[in-house]
């Protein structure tokens, strides 16, 4: 009985930890110049927008569709936001190079071409909006929240 209880506790802890990490933005790591180079090869252009969000998706990924819809909605009210959707199945070399292990995986690229961060799993809508607003000039003013 003790082994079963231990297994259940371990499973609960792992599930909690995964939920906490799901969609959380991680800061860039060392060597992310290569990441930016790979993203550039996929059509990401530095300087094209205040913030470019690159999303790796697959055709049957429900969270990918929800994240795509949220980003497209944000783009309508935030002209400084660019969005690039990459079909992970069609770009396996980039997937391996960038260590994309699940979809959606998002990369956040600043106007200067620097990698601001990445997230794996569907980001929470409020957190995604806050991240966009923090990097897109005047985004809050368009929502009536001040700028």
Secondary structure as UniProt FT lines:
FT   HELIX           2..21
FT   TURN            22..23
FT   TURN            30..31
FT   HELIX           32..41
FT   TURN            42..43
FT   TURN            46..47
FT   STRAND          51..57
FT   TURN            59..60
FT   HELIX           62..77
FT   TURN            79..80
FT   STRAND          81..87
FT   HELIX           88..90
FT   HELIX           92..98
FT   STRAND          105..110
FT   TURN            111..112
FT   STRAND          115..120
FT   HELIX           125..135
FT   TURN            137..138
FT   HELIX           139..142
FT   TURN            143..144
//
